[in-house]
Amino acid sequence: MTFGIGARIVLSAAMGAAMLGVLAATPAAAQGTVAQRQGCEGDAFKFCSQYIPWVHQIENCLYKNMKKLSPACQVQMRGGK
């Protein structure tokens, strides 16, 4: 299914709002560190958006897609090393 630019903007805004809702509704420890969020936010939307707002399911999804993740996210998923 393809979306026009307007639909993509609305979808992106909706996903952003959902992510903000997740960040506001979950304990700080469940949100991860700033580095983890910065490193993996794009990959979470790309590969795991169907699991938003469920943090643990997003984490599981990211682990399952480890080879596809950006280098920055791979580092964070491996503990930041």
C-alpha positions as CSV (number, residue, x, y, z in Angstrom):
1,M,0.0,0.0,0.0
2,T,1.4,3.4,-0.9
3,F,0.5,6.7,0.8
4,G,0.6,10.2,-0.6
5,I,2.8,12.8,1.0
6,G,-0.2,14.2,3.0
7,A,-1.1,10.7,4.4
8,R,2.5,10.1,5.3
9,I,2.8,13.3,7.2
10,V,-0.4,12.5,9.1
11,L,0.8,8.9,9.7
12,S,4.2,10.2,10.9
13,A,2.5,12.7,13.2
14,A,0.2,10.0,14.6
15,M,3.2,7.7,15.2
16,G,5.1,10.5,16.8
17,A,2.2,11.2,19.1
18,A,1.9,7.6,20.0
19,M,5.6,7.4,20.8
20,L,5.3,10.5,23.0
21,G,2.4,8.8,24.7
22,V,4.6,5.8,25.4
23,L,7.3,7.9,26.8
24,A,4.9,9.8,29.1
25,A,3.1,6.6,30.2
26,T,6.0,4.3,31.0
27,P,8.5,4.4,33.8
28,A,11.8,6.1,33.0
29,A,13.7,2.8,33.2
30,A,11.4,1.2,30.6
31,Q,12.0,4.0,28.2
32,G,15.7,3.4,27.9
33,T,18.5,6.0,28.0
34,V,18.7,9.0,25.8
35,A,21.4,7.3,23.8
36,Q,19.2,4.2,23.4
37,R,16.2,6.2,22.2
38,Q,18.4,8.3,19.8
39,G,20.1,5.2,18.4
40,C,17.0,3.1,17.9
41,E,13.9,5.4,17.5
42,G,14.1,5.3,13.7
43,D,14.6,1.5,13.6
44,A,11.7,1.1,16.1
45,F,9.4,2.9,13.8
46,K,10.8,1.2,10.7
47,F,10.7,-2.4,11.9
48,C,8.5,-2.5,15.0
49,S,5.8,0.2,14.7
50,Q,3.1,-2.4,15.1
51,Y,4.2,-2.9,18.7
52,I,4.0,0.7,19.8
53,P,3.2,1.4,22.7
54,W,4.4,-1.9,24.2
55,V,8.0,-1.3,25.1
56,H,9.0,-4.9,25.8
57,Q,7.5,-6.0,22.5
58,I,9.4,-3.3,20.7
59,E,12.7,-4.5,22.4
60,N,12.0,-8.1,21.3
61,C,11.2,-7.0,17.8
62,L,14.5,-5.0,17.6
63,Y,16.4,-8.0,18.8
64,K,14.8,-10.2,16.2
65,N,15.8,-7.6,13.5
66,M,19.3,-7.1,14.8
67,K,21.0,-7.6,11.5
68,K,18.8,-5.0,9.8
69,L,19.2,-2.3,12.5
70,S,21.3,0.8,12.0
71,P,24.9,0.6,13.4
72,A,23.9,3.0,16.2
73,C,21.0,0.9,17.3
74,Q,23.0,-2.3,17.1
75,V,25.5,-0.7,19.5
76,Q,22.7,0.2,21.9
77,M,21.0,-3.2,21.7
78,R,24.3,-4.8,22.6
79,G,24.6,-2.6,25.7
80,G,26.2,0.5,24.4
81,K,29.6,-1.0,23.8
